[in-house]
Amino acid sequence: MKYLLALIVLVFSFTSHAQTDQKIYDIIDAVSEQRLKQDVKTLADFGTRHTLSDTISDTRGIGAARRWIKSEFETISNDCDNCLDVFYQKNLVKKGENQRIVKDVMVVNVVAIQRGTKYPNRFIIMSGDIDSRVSDPIDFTSDAPGANDNATGMAGALEAARVLSQYQFENSIIYVGLSGEEQGLFGGKGLAKYAQENNWDIIGVLNNDMIGNISGVDGVIDNRTFRIFSEPITTAETDPEALASQARARRFYGGEVDGISRQLARYVYETTQTYMPEMNPMLVYRLDRFGRGGHHRPFNDAGFAGIRIMEAHENYTQQHQDIRTENGIDYGDTFEHVNFPYCKKLTAVNAITMASLASAPPSPTEVSIGGIVEASAKLKWTEVEGAKGYKIYWRATTSPTWDHSRYVEDITEFTLDGIVIDNSFFGVAAVSANGHESVVVFPNKILR
């Protein structure tokens, strides 16, 4: 019997991880390359969207850009019977806050909330940056079209709103344009603080920053691969005793690469592999690019799950550059360099991830594990309201992804026989009736 159970576990471990939903394929098909192209062109044509640029003109500067973005969200809302709550979220940043803030500036984010039918205070967030810059970060008058960095991310958020607003979801979705990224991540800081003050339950933040380039400065042309940056564990905990306890637990039981942001990154990976297998998601095990930052970081600092989604091969001649030609090289982040079929693919990656998470029950709040000196792994978890079942995941300790799984129903504890607990890591996700899964939870308690 023991060996039979082990065989059953192995059979289930190689079955498909997810029950597919036709709605997700329909969402992929609905993403429009032409609309993305039009929106990136409109944003680039504002001349500059520098955080410190003109706010009065109707045709140039960040003021005109954010008013246009807000009007687009409002138009989308009108088309879905006012399903979006659209507003500005503002924070005053004073001169001298850092070297890039050379005058007082109101950092203004544009927020559009699509409320969930069952969990209106649980949010999955897609962000793009409104602002742009040239070589000198305090030059707020020169042309800085920011076509790829980051009109593509902003256009992606608008397009995701157009597509997903045609559906209803149990959880809420937020589409947001963040300002002040190039000056010190001020838009993200402001919205993360706003989220804390309003007790938002954030499932995760998908920060899209440059999703339109396929020709890398490394000479590689790649229209399938994209990177998902995620930090290993949250740094928001400040209690020394809690930190010491967590460090002791990780030392003996693992979890150094299993924080909430890392699990969100794996969720994007798995969802993409299921519904868009032509794409090649690349998990990058660091907070962001080496020595650089993005707008998911302020949410991580506040204790929320957040990741960066972006192209795999950057071209530095088209980032943060004055528009010019030198030695036959055209410098500048201009419209003609954007690859819109690729931008469409990454927008779809975001849309299906948000649709899946917005359709899923909450994750278990507590997962316990035991099985010392036994050929088994015992898991126990808290019951999740609205879950039809649960998915137990496991992987080799050196594997970046959840490679094996077992689905169970009507129980909140299960023993995987025939598995040596020492050689694997484990986690549990809640599953809805239509097969959508929550983010996996790594065990946070030990069964004695």
ZATILUM-490587 format. One record per residue: x, y, z of N, C-alpha, C in turn. Coordinates in steps of 0.2 Angstrom, whole numbers, padded with zeros to 4 digits, always signed. Last residue first. Example, Ala and Ser with C-alpha at 12.3 -4.5 7.8 and 13.67 -1.06 7.14 Angstrom:
2
+0064-0011+0035+0068-0005+0036+0064+0000+0039 +0066-0028+0039+0062-0022+0039+0066-0016+0039 
END
This chain:
448
+0024+0099+0074+0028+0095+0079+0025+0088+0080 +0025+0108+0060+0021+0103+0063+0026+0099+0068 +0029+0124+0058+0032+0118+0058+0027+0113+0063 +0024+0137+0047+0024+0134+0053+0027+0127+0053 +0024+0142+0034+0026+0147+0039+0026+0144+0046 +0027+0136+0018+0026+0134+0025+0028+0139+0030 +0022+0147+0005+0027+0143+0008+0026+0142+0015 +0008+0148-0005+0011+0150+0001+0016+0145+0004 +0005+0153-0022+0007+0148-0017+0010+0151-0011 -0009+0163-0026-0002+0162-0026+0000+0157-0021 -0024+0153-0031-0020+0158-0028-0013+0158-0029 -0030+0148-0047-0026+0146-0041-0024+0153-0038 -0044+0142-0056-0039+0147-0055-0036+0147-0048 -0054+0132-0058-0047+0131-0059-0042+0136-0058 -0067+0135-0055-0065+0135-0062-0058+0135-0063 -0067+0135-0041-0071+0130-0045-0069+0130-0052 -0050+0139-0036-0057+0140-0037-0061+0134-0041 -0038+0134-0024-0040+0133-0031-0048+0134-0031 -0024+0139-0015-0031+0138-0015-0033+0138-0022 -0008+0131-0012-0012+0136-0015-0019+0134-0015 +0007+0127-0004+0000+0126-0005-0003+0132-0008 +0024+0120-0004+0019+0125-0004+0012+0123-0005 +0041+0114-0002+0034+0113-0002+0030+0119-0002 +0056+0107-0007+0052+0112-0004+0045+0112-0006 +0066+0092-0004+0061+0096-0008+0059+0102-0004 +0074+0083+0003+0076+0085-0004+0072+0090-0007 +0068+0080+0015+0074+0084+0015+0076+0087+0008 +0057+0072+0013+0056+0080+0014+0062+0084+0014 +0055+0061+0002+0060+0063+0007+0059+0070+0008 +0040+0053-0001+0044+0059-0003+0049+0060+0003 +0031+0043+0002+0036+0041-0003+0040+0047-0005 +0016+0053+0004+0020+0048+0006+0025+0046+0000 +0010+0068+0009+0013+0065+0003+0018+0059+0005 -0004+0070+0018+0002+0068+0019+0005+0065+0012 -0014+0085+0022-0013+0079+0018-0006+0077+0019 -0028+0095+0027-0021+0092+0028-0020+0086+0024 -0040+0099+0024-0035+0105+0025-0029+0102+0028 -0052+0094+0011-0048+0093+0017-0043+0099+0018 -0059+0095-0001-0063+0094+0006-0058+0092+0011 -0046+0089-0012-0053+0093-0011-0055+0091-0004 -0031+0092-0021-0035+0088-0016-0041+0093-0015 -0017+0089-0032-0024+0092-0031-0028+0088-0026 +0000+0091-0032-0006+0086-0031-0012+0090-0029 +0015+0094-0042+0009+0096-0038+0004+0090-0037 +0031+0100-0047+0026+0095-0046+0020+0097-0042 +0038+0112-0048+0038+0107-0054+0033+0101-0053 +0040+0128-0046+0036+0123-0043+0035+0118-0049 +0057+0134-0050+0050+0134-0051+0046+0128-0047 +0070+0133-0048+0068+0139-0047+0060+0139-0047 +0078+0120-0038+0074+0122-0043+0071+0129-0043 +0084+0115-0027+0088+0120-0031+0084+0122-0037 +0075+0107-0020+0078+0113-0017+0082+0118-0021 +0062+0102-0031+0069+0101-0028+0071+0108-0025 +0045+0105-0026+0051+0106-0030+0057+0104-0027 +0027+0105-0024+0034+0104-0022+0039+0104-0027 +0011+0109-0019+0016+0110-0024+0023+0108-0020 -0006+0106-0018+0000+0105-0015+0006+0105-0020 -0020+0115-0020-0015+0112-0024-0009+0112-0020 -0037+0112-0016-0031+0115-0014-0026+0112-0019 -0054+0117-0019-0049+0113-0017-0043+0116-0016 -0063+0128-0019-0066+0121-0021-0061+0116-0019 -0064+0142-0009-0060+0137-0012-0063+0130-0013 -0072+0149-0001-0073+0150-0008-0069+0145-0012 -0061+0151+0012-0068+0152+0010-0068+0153+0002 -0049+0140+0016-0050+0146+0013-0057+0146+0010 -0041+0133+0031-0047+0133+0026-0048+0140+0023 -0024+0132+0033-0030+0135+0035-0035+0135+0029 -0015+0116+0032-0016+0123+0030-0023+0126+0033 -0002+0104+0032-0009+0107+0035-0009+0114+0034 +0007+0090+0027+0005+0097+0026-0001+0099+0029 +0021+0080+0028+0014+0081+0031+0013+0089+0030 +0030+0069+0018+0029+0076+0020+0022+0077+0022 +0040+0055+0021+0034+0058+0019+0034+0065+0021 +0048+0045+0028+0048+0045+0020+0041+0048+0018 +0056+0054+0042+0050+0050+0039+0051+0050+0031 +0063+0064+0049+0065+0057+0049+0059+0052+0047 +0049+0075+0049+0056+0074+0051+0057+0066+0052 +0037+0081+0045+0039+0074+0042+0047+0073+0043 +0027+0095+0042+0031+0091+0046+0033+0085+0042 +0021+0112+0040+0024+0106+0037+0027+0102+0043 +0007+0124+0037+0012+0120+0042+0014+0114+0038 +0001+0139+0033+0003+0133+0030+0008+0130+0035 -0011+0152+0033-0006+0148+0037-0005+0141+0034 -0019+0157+0024-0015+0162+0028-0010+0158+0032 -0021+0152+0007-0021+0150+0014-0017+0155+0018 -0026+0166-0004-0021+0161-0002-0022+0159+0005 -0043+0168-0010-0037+0170-0006-0032+0164-0005 -0047+0162-0027-0049+0163-0019-0042+0166-0016 -0046+0170-0043-0044+0165-0038-0046+0167-0031 -0048+0180-0052-0053+0175-0052-0052+0170-0046 -0037+0188-0051-0043+0191-0049-0049+0186-0049 -0028+0179-0056-0027+0181-0049-0034+0184-0046 -0032+0179-0069-0031+0173-0066-0032+0174-0058 -0031+0193-0073-0037+0189-0073-0037+0183-0069 -0017+0195-0071-0022+0198-0067-0029+0195-0067 -0012+0186-0081-0010+0185-0074-0015+0189-0069 -0018+0192-0092-0020+0185-0090-0018+0183-0083 -0011+0204-0092-0019+0204-0092-0021+0197-0090 +0003+0201-0093+0000+0205-0087-0008+0204-0087 +0003+0195-0106+0005+0192-0100+0002+0195-0094 -0002+0206-0114-0006+0200-0113-0004+0196-0107 +0009+0214-0113+0003+0216-0111-0002+0211-0109 +0018+0206-0120+0019+0207-0113+0013+0210-0110 +0012+0206-0133+0013+0199-0129+0014+0201-0122 +0013+0219-0136+0006+0216-0136+0007+0210-0132 +0026+0221-0137+0023+0225-0132+0016+0222-0131 +0028+0213-0149+0031+0211-0142+0028+0215-0137 +0022+0221-0158+0020+0214-0157+0022+0211-0151 +0030+0233-0157+0023+0233-0154+0020+0226-0154 +0045+0239-0153+0042+0233-0156+0035+0232-0153 +0051+0255-0155+0047+0251-0151+0044+0245-0155 +0058+0265-0162+0062+0259-0159+0058+0254-0156 +0050+0275-0166+0052+0270-0171+0056+0264-0168 +0049+0284-0154+0044+0279-0156+0046+0274-0161 +0065+0284-0144+0060+0287-0149+0055+0281-0151 +0076+0288-0134+0070+0283-0133+0064+0286-0138 +0092+0290-0141+0086+0292-0139+0080+0287-0139 +0104+0290-0155+0102+0289-0148+0095+0292-0146 +0110+0281-0168+0104+0286-0166+0103+0284-0159 +0126+0281-0174+0121+0278-0169+0116+0283-0167 +0136+0287-0181+0131+0283-0184+0126+0279-0180 +0143+0295-0171+0146+0289-0174+0141+0284-0178 +0127+0300-0165+0134+0300-0164+0137+0294-0167 +0113+0310-0165+0116+0304-0168+0124+0305-0167 +0100+0312-0152+0106+0314-0156+0108+0308-0160 +0092+0315-0137+0091+0313-0144+0096+0316-0149 +0099+0310-0122+0097+0315-0127+0097+0313-0134 +0093+0295-0114+0098+0298-0118+0095+0304-0122 +0087+0285-0107+0089+0290-0103+0095+0294-0107 +0090+0273-0119+0087+0274-0112+0091+0280-0110 +0095+0269-0131+0089+0272-0131+0086+0273-0124 +0107+0263-0128+0108+0269-0132+0101+0272-0133 +0104+0251-0121+0106+0257-0117+0106+0264-0121 +0092+0240-0123+0097+0244-0128+0098+0251-0124 +0090+0224-0116+0089+0231-0116+0094+0234-0121 +0082+0210-0116+0088+0213-0119+0087+0220-0120 +0069+0207-0111+0075+0203-0109+0082+0206-0111 +0057+0218-0104+0061+0215-0109+0067+0212-0107 +0048+0215-0088+0052+0219-0093+0055+0215-0099 +0041+0217-0072+0041+0213-0079+0044+0218-0084 +0045+0216-0055+0046+0220-0061+0045+0215-0068 +0034+0214-0041+0039+0212-0046+0039+0216-0052 +0028+0212-0024+0029+0216-0030+0034+0214-0035 +0019+0211-0010+0022+0207-0015+0022+0212-0021 +0023+0223+0004+0018+0220-0001+0022+0216-0007 +0030+0230+0012+0028+0224+0014+0024+0220+0009 +0036+0242+0008+0030+0243+0013+0027+0236+0015 +0045+0238+0000+0048+0241+0006+0042+0242+0011 +0037+0234-0011+0041+0229-0007+0043+0232+0000 +0033+0246-0015+0028+0242-0012+0032+0236-0008 +0045+0252-0019+0042+0255-0014+0037+0250-0011 +0048+0242-0030+0052+0242-0024+0049+0246-0018 +0042+0244-0042+0039+0239-0037+0042+0239-0030 +0048+0254-0049+0043+0256-0045+0039+0250-0041 +0066+0251-0048+0060+0252-0052+0054+0253-0047 +0084+0254-0051+0078+0253-0047+0072+0254-0051 +0101+0247-0051+0096+0251-0053+0089+0249-0050 +0111+0238-0048+0112+0245-0046+0107+0250-0048 +0105+0227-0059+0111+0228-0055+0112+0236-0054 +0087+0226-0059+0093+0226-0062+0099+0229-0058 +0080+0220-0043+0080+0224-0050+0086+0223-0053 +0081+0209-0034+0075+0214-0034+0074+0218-0040 +0084+0193-0041+0086+0199-0038+0080+0204-0038 +0083+0181-0051+0083+0181-0043+0086+0187-0040 +0072+0181-0064+0078+0184-0062+0078+0185-0054 +0065+0170-0075+0065+0172-0068+0072+0175-0066 +0058+0173-0090+0065+0172-0087+0064+0174-0079 +0047+0166-0101+0048+0170-0095+0054+0168-0092 +0044+0165-0117+0050+0162-0113+0051+0167-0106 +0030+0160-0126+0034+0165-0123+0039+0161-0118 +0022+0150-0130+0027+0152-0135+0031+0157-0132 +0013+0147-0121+0019+0143-0121+0024+0145-0126 +0002+0154-0113+0006+0157-0119+0013+0154-0119 -0004+0147-0103-0008+0150-0108-0004+0153-0114 +0007+0141-0095+0000+0137-0097-0003+0140-0103 +0017+0150-0095+0018+0143-0097+0012+0140-0099 +0010+0160-0088+0012+0161-0095+0014+0155-0098 +0008+0154-0076+0002+0157-0080+0004+0157-0087 +0021+0153-0071+0017+0147-0073+0011+0149-0077 +0026+0166-0071+0029+0161-0075+0025+0155-0076 +0017+0172-0061+0017+0174-0068+0021+0169-0073 +0021+0164-0050+0014+0163-0053+0014+0166-0060 +0034+0167-0048+0033+0160-0050+0026+0160-0053 +0031+0180-0043+0035+0179-0050+0034+0172-0052 +0025+0177-0032+0021+0181-0037+0025+0180-0043 +0035+0171-0025+0030+0167-0026+0025+0170-0032 +0043+0183-0023+0046+0177-0027+0040+0172-0029 +0035+0190-0015+0037+0192-0021+0039+0187-0026 +0035+0182-0003+0029+0183-0006+0030+0186-0014 +0050+0171-0003+0046+0176+0000+0040+0177-0005 +0059+0161-0005+0052+0159-0006+0048+0164-0002 +0073+0159-0003+0071+0162-0010+0063+0160-0011 +0074+0155+0010+0077+0161+0008+0075+0163+0001 +0068+0143+0014+0063+0149+0012+0067+0155+0011 +0073+0132+0027+0073+0135+0020+0068+0140+0020 +0075+0127+0039+0070+0124+0035+0069+0127+0028 +0086+0132+0046+0085+0125+0046+0080+0122+0041 +0086+0146+0041+0093+0142+0042+0091+0135+0042 +0073+0150+0043+0076+0149+0036+0082+0145+0036 +0073+0151+0057+0069+0146+0054+0071+0145+0047 +0082+0161+0060+0083+0154+0062+0079+0149+0059 +0076+0171+0053+0082+0169+0051+0084+0162+0053 +0064+0173+0061+0064+0171+0054+0070+0168+0051 +0070+0177+0073+0066+0171+0073+0066+0168+0066 +0075+0189+0069+0080+0184+0072+0076+0177+0071 +0064+0196+0066+0069+0195+0061+0073+0189+0063 +0058+0196+0079+0054+0193+0073+0059+0191+0068 +0067+0204+0086+0066+0197+0088+0062+0193+0082 +0067+0216+0079+0073+0212+0079+0072+0205+0081 +0055+0222+0068+0055+0219+0074+0061+0215+0075 +0053+0225+0054+0057+0229+0058+0059+0226+0065 +0049+0219+0038+0049+0217+0045+0055+0221+0049 +0052+0222+0025+0048+0226+0028+0048+0225+0036 +0059+0214+0016+0063+0217+0021+0059+0222+0025 +0054+0198+0010+0052+0205+0012+0057+0207+0017 +0065+0188-0001+0061+0189+0005+0059+0196+0007 +0070+0191-0014+0069+0184-0011+0064+0184-0005 +0062+0201-0027+0066+0200-0021+0065+0193-0018 +0062+0199-0045+0058+0198-0038+0064+0197-0033 +0059+0201-0062+0063+0202-0056+0059+0202-0050 +0057+0193-0076+0053+0194-0070+0058+0195-0065 +0059+0196-0094+0062+0195-0087+0057+0197-0082 +0056+0187-0109+0055+0193-0105+0057+0191-0098 +0057+0181-0126+0059+0181-0119+0058+0188-0115 +0053+0184-0139+0049+0179-0135+0051+0179-0127 +0061+0191-0147+0054+0193-0146+0050+0188-0142 +0077+0196-0149+0073+0191-0145+0066+0194-0144 +0093+0198-0154+0086+0200-0155+0081+0194-0153 +0108+0204-0147+0103+0198-0147+0096+0202-0149 +0117+0213-0145+0117+0211-0151+0112+0205-0152 +0117+0220-0133+0121+0214-0133+0121+0211-0140 +0107+0229-0134+0114+0232-0135+0119+0226-0136 +0093+0220-0142+0097+0222-0136+0104+0225-0139 +0078+0222-0148+0085+0222-0150+0089+0225-0145 +0065+0223-0143+0068+0216-0144+0075+0216-0146 +0055+0233-0132+0061+0232-0136+0064+0225-0137 +0044+0235-0123+0043+0236-0130+0050+0235-0135 +0043+0237-0110+0040+0231-0112+0040+0231-0120 +0047+0246-0097+0050+0244-0103+0048+0237-0106 +0040+0240-0084+0045+0246-0085+0049+0243-0091 +0027+0236-0074+0029+0236-0081+0034+0242-0082 +0024+0228-0059+0027+0234-0062+0030+0233-0069 +0012+0221-0051+0015+0220-0058+0018+0226-0060 +0009+0217-0035+0010+0223-0040+0014+0220-0045 -0003+0208-0026+0003+0209-0029+0003+0215-0033 -0014+0209-0017-0011+0202-0019-0004+0203-0022 -0016+0219-0003-0013+0219-0010-0011+0212-0011 -0028+0226+0004-0026+0220+0004-0023+0218-0003 -0028+0243+0011-0028+0238+0005-0025+0232+0006 -0029+0252+0021-0030+0245+0023-0031+0241+0017 -0026+0265+0019-0033+0263+0017-0034+0256+0018 -0013+0266+0022-0018+0271+0026-0025+0268+0024 -0007+0258+0012-0007+0256+0019-0012+0260+0023 -0010+0265+0001-0013+0258+0001-0013+0256+0009 -0002+0276+0003-0010+0277+0002-0013+0270+0003 +0010+0271+0002+0008+0274+0008+0000+0274+0009 +0010+0267-0011+0011+0262-0006+0009+0264+0001 +0009+0280-0017+0003+0275-0018+0004+0269-0013 +0022+0285-0014+0015+0288-0012+0009+0284-0012 +0031+0276-0019+0031+0278-0012+0024+0280-0010 +0027+0278-0033+0026+0271-0030+0026+0272-0022 +0032+0291-0035+0025+0289-0036+0023+0283-0032 +0045+0291-0032+0041+0295-0027+0033+0293-0029 +0057+0286-0037+0052+0282-0035+0047+0285-0031 +0066+0297-0041+0067+0293-0034+0061+0289-0032 +0064+0301-0053+0067+0306-0048+0068+0303-0042 +0058+0292-0061+0065+0294-0063+0068+0298-0058 +0046+0292-0055+0050+0286-0055+0057+0288-0056 +0036+0301-0055+0041+0302-0051+0046+0296-0051 +0020+0292-0056+0024+0297-0058+0031+0297-0054 +0011+0278-0063+0014+0281-0058+0019+0287-0060 -0005+0273-0067+0001+0277-0070+0004+0280-0064 -0013+0258-0065-0011+0264-0062-0005+0267-0066 -0027+0248-0061-0023+0250-0066-0020+0257-0064 -0032+0235-0050-0030+0242-0051-0025+0243-0057 -0045+0224-0047-0039+0226-0051-0038+0233-0051 -0053+0214-0034-0052+0220-0038-0045+0220-0041 -0060+0197-0036-0055+0202-0033-0055+0208-0037 -0069+0192-0045-0071+0192-0038-0066+0197-0034 -0074+0201-0060-0069+0197-0056-0071+0197-0049 -0081+0203-0076-0081+0204-0069-0077+0199-0065 -0075+0211-0091-0077+0205-0087-0078+0208-0080 -0071+0222-0097-0077+0219-0101-0079+0213-0097 -0059+0226-0092-0065+0230-0089-0072+0227-0092 -0049+0220-0099-0052+0216-0093-0058+0220-0090 -0047+0229-0110-0049+0222-0111-0052+0219-0104 -0044+0241-0104-0049+0241-0109-0052+0234-0110 -0034+0238-0095-0040+0240-0093-0045+0240-0098 -0024+0234-0104-0026+0229-0100-0033+0231-0097 -0022+0247-0110-0025+0242-0114-0027+0236-0110 -0016+0254-0099-0022+0256-0102-0026+0251-0106 -0004+0246-0097-0009+0247-0092-0016+0249-0094 +0002+0248-0109+0000+0242-0107-0005+0242-0102 +0005+0262-0108+0000+0260-0113-0002+0253-0112 +0015+0261-0098+0008+0265-0097+0003+0263-0102 +0024+0253-0105+0021+0251-0098+0015+0254-0097 +0027+0262-0115+0025+0255-0117+0022+0252-0111 +0032+0273-0110+0026+0274-0113+0023+0267-0114 +0044+0276-0102+0040+0270-0101+0033+0270-0104 +0053+0268-0113+0054+0269-0106+0050+0276-0104 +0049+0269-0126+0049+0262-0123+0049+0263-0115 +0047+0283-0127+0043+0279-0130+0043+0272-0127 +0052+0296-0122+0051+0290-0117+0046+0285-0120 +0054+0309-0126+0048+0306-0128+0047+0299-0124 +0060+0322-0122+0061+0316-0119+0055+0312-0120 +0067+0338-0126+0063+0332-0128+0065+0326-0125 +0070+0348-0111+0072+0345-0117+0067+0339-0119 +0066+0351-0098+0063+0355-0104+0065+0352-0110 +0072+0346-0087+0065+0345-0088+0062+0349-0093 +0085+0339-0081+0083+0343-0087+0076+0341-0089 +0089+0330-0071+0086+0337-0069+0084+0341-0075 +0096+0320-0077+0090+0319-0074+0086+0325-0072 +0103+0320-0093+0103+0324-0087+0096+0323-0083 +0097+0313-0104+0103+0311-0100+0104+0314-0094 +0079+0313-0100+0085+0312-0105+0091+0311-0101 +0064+0305-0096+0069+0309-0094+0074+0308-0100 +0046+0303-0090+0052+0301-0094+0058+0306-0092 +0032+0296-0081+0037+0301-0082+0042+0298-0087 +0022+0285-0079+0021+0291-0084+0027+0295-0086 +0024+0268-0079+0027+0274-0077+0025+0280-0082 +0012+0256-0074+0017+0259-0079+0019+0265-0076 +0005+0242-0065+0008+0249-0065+0012+0250-0071 -0008+0233-0058-0003+0233-0064-0001+0241-0065 -0012+0223-0044-0011+0230-0047-0006+0229-0053 -0026+0216-0036-0020+0215-0040-0019+0221-0044 -0033+0217-0020-0031+0221-0026-0025+0217-0029 -0047+0217-0010-0041+0213-0012-0039+0215-0019 -0059+0223-0007-0053+0226-0004-0047+0222-0005 -0069+0216-0013-0068+0222-0016-0062+0226-0013 -0072+0201-0016-0067+0204-0012-0065+0211-0014 -0083+0200-0025-0083+0196-0019-0078+0199-0014 -0082+0208-0036-0088+0207-0034-0089+0203-0027 -0069+0221-0036-0071+0214-0037-0078+0213-0034 -0068+0236-0046-0070+0233-0040-0072+0226-0041 -0055+0244-0053-0061+0239-0055-0062+0235-0049 -0048+0260-0052-0050+0253-0049-0056+0250-0051 -0035+0269-0058-0042+0267-0060-0043+0260-0056 -0025+0283-0055-0027+0277-0053-0034+0275-0055 -0011+0292-0058-0018+0291-0061-0020+0284-0059 -0001+0303-0047-0003+0296-0050-0010+0296-0052 +0009+0316-0046+0002+0314-0047+0002+0307-0050 +0019+0326-0036+0019+0320-0039+0012+0317-0039 +0022+0342-0036+0017+0338-0034+0017+0332-0039 +0037+0349-0031+0033+0346-0036+0028+0342-0033 +0050+0362-0028+0044+0358-0026+0040+0355-0031 +0065+0358-0037+0060+0362-0035+0054+0358-0032 +0074+0348-0039+0077+0354-0039+0071+0360-0038 +0077+0332-0036+0071+0337-0035+0074+0344-0034 +0089+0326-0037+0085+0326-0043+0078+0331-0042 +0094+0325-0025+0098+0329-0029+0094+0330-0036 +0080+0325-0014+0086+0322-0016+0089+0327-0021 +0073+0336-0008+0072+0329-0005+0078+0324-0008 +0075+0348-0014+0080+0345-0009+0079+0339-0006 +0058+0353-0013+0064+0354-0016+0070+0351-0011 +0046+0340-0009+0049+0346-0008+0056+0347-0011 +0031+0333-0015+0039+0332-0014+0042+0338-0014 +0015+0329-0012+0020+0335-0013+0027+0332-0011 +0005+0318-0020+0010+0319-0015+0014+0324-0016 -0011+0310-0025-0005+0316-0026-0001+0316-0019 -0020+0302-0037-0018+0301-0030-0011+0305-0030 -0035+0305-0046-0028+0306-0045-0026+0305-0038 -0046+0291-0052-0044+0297-0048-0037+0299-0048 -0060+0281-0056-0054+0284-0058-0052+0291-0054 -0067+0266-0055-0066+0272-0050-0060+0275-0052 -0075+0258-0067-0069+0260-0065-0070+0266-0060 -0088+0256-0073-0085+0250-0069-0078+0252-0065 -0097+0262-0081-0094+0266-0075-0091+0260-0070 -0100+0254-0091-0105+0256-0087-0102+0258-0080 -0089+0253-0099-0091+0247-0095-0096+0249-0090 -0087+0265-0105-0089+0259-0110-0091+0253-0106 -0083+0273-0095-0090+0274-0098-0092+0268-0102 -0070+0267-0093-0076+0266-0088-0083+0268-0091 -0064+0272-0104-0065+0265-0103-0070+0263-0098 -0065+0286-0101-0068+0283-0107-0069+0276-0107 -0056+0286-0090-0063+0288-0089-0068+0285-0095 -0044+0282-0095-0047+0278-0090-0055+0279-0090 -0043+0294-0103-0043+0287-0107-0046+0282-0102 -0042+0304-0094-0047+0304-0098-0048+0297-0102 -0030+0300-0088-0036+0300-0084-0042+0300-0088 -0021+0303-0099-0022+0296-0096-0028+0295-0092 -0023+0317-0100-0025+0312-0106-0026+0305-0103 -0017+0321-0088-0024+0322-0090-0027+0318-0095 -0004+0316-0090-0008+0313-0085-0015+0315-0086 +0000+0325-0101+0000+0317-0101-0004+0314-0096 -0001+0338-0096-0005+0336-0102-0005+0328-0102 +0009+0336-0086+0002+0338-0084-0003+0336-0090 +0021+0334-0092+0018+0328-0088+0011+0330-0086 +0021+0341-0109+0023+0340-0102+0019+0335-0098 +0010+0348-0120+0017+0346-0119+0018+0346-0111 -0003+0352-0122+0000+0348-0128+0007+0345-0126 -0008+0360-0113-0013+0355-0115-0009+0350-0120 +0002+0367-0100+0000+0366-0107-0004+0360-0108 +0004+0365-0086-0001+0369-0088-0003+0368-0095 +0015+0358-0082+0009+0355-0080+0003+0359-0082 +0031+0354-0088+0025+0359-0088+0019+0355-0086 +0042+0344-0077+0040+0347-0083+0033+0351-0083 +0046+0335-0067+0046+0343-0066+0044+0347-0072 +0045+0323-0073+0041+0324-0067+0041+0332-0066 +0044+0323-0091+0048+0323-0085+0044+0326-0079 +0039+0320-0103+0034+0319-0097+0038+0319-0091 +0040+0329-0118+0043+0327-0112+0037+0325-0107 +0031+0327-0130+0037+0330-0130+0042+0327-0124 +0019+0320-0132+0019+0325-0127+0026+0329-0126 +0022+0309-0140+0021+0316-0143+0019+0322-0138 +0022+0298-0132+0028+0301-0134+0027+0308-0137 +0008+0297-0131+0012+0298-0125+0019+0301-0127 +0004+0294-0144+0001+0299-0140+0006+0301-0135 +0012+0282-0146+0013+0288-0150+0010+0294-0147 +0006+0273-0136+0013+0275-0136+0014+0281-0140 -0007+0273-0142-0006+0276-0135+0001+0278-0134 -0005+0267-0155-0008+0273-0154-0007+0277-0148 +0000+0254-0150+0004+0259-0155+0001+0266-0154 -0011+0249-0143-0005+0250-0140+0000+0255-0144 -0020+0248-0154-0021+0252-0149-0015+0254-0144 -0013+0238-0162-0015+0244-0164-0016+0250-0159 -0014+0227-0153-0007+0230-0155-0008+0237-0158 -0025+0223-0141-0024+0226-0148-0017+0229-0148 -0031+0208-0134-0026+0214-0133-0025+0216-0140 -0040+0198-0136-0043+0204-0136-0037+0210-0136 -0032+0186-0135-0034+0188-0142-0037+0195-0142 -0032+0185-0121-0025+0186-0125-0027+0189-0132 -0045+0183-0118-0042+0190-0116-0035+0191-0120 -0047+0171-0123-0051+0176-0126-0048+0183-0124 -0039+0163-0114-0037+0164-0121-0041+0169-0125 -0047+0166-0103-0040+0168-0103-0038+0168-0110 -0059+0159-0105-0059+0166-0105-0052+0169-0105 -0056+0145-0105-0057+0149-0111-0057+0156-0111 -0045+0140-0094-0051+0143-0094-0051+0147-0101 -0037+0124-0088-0037+0130-0092-0044+0133-0092 -0030+0119-0073-0036+0118-0077-0037+0125-0081 -0013+0117-0070-0018+0121-0070-0024+0119-0075 -0003+0107-0071-0003+0111-0065-0010+0115-0065 -0005+0091-0077-0005+0098-0079-0006+0102-0072 +0005+0078-0069-0001+0081-0072+0000+0088-0073 +0016+0074-0061+0017+0076-0068+0011+0077-0072 +0010+0071-0049+0015+0076-0049+0017+0078-0056 +0002+0060-0051-0001+0066-0050+0004+0072-0051 +0012+0050-0051+0008+0051-0057+0005+0058-0056 +0017+0051-0038+0022+0052-0044+0018+0054-0050 +0006+0047-0030+0009+0054-0029+0013+0056-0036 +0005+0034-0034+0000+0038-0036+0002+0046-0035 +0017+0029-0029+0016+0029-0036+0011+0034-0038 +0014+0030-0015+0020+0034-0018+0019+0034-0026 +0004+0021-0014+0003+0028-0013+0008+0032-0016 +0011+0009-0017+0006+0011-0021+0004+0019-0021 +0019+0008-0006+0022+0010-0013+0017+0012-0018 +0010+0006+0004+0014+0012+0004+0017+0014-0002 +0004-0006+0000+0000+0000+0000+0004+0006+0000 
END
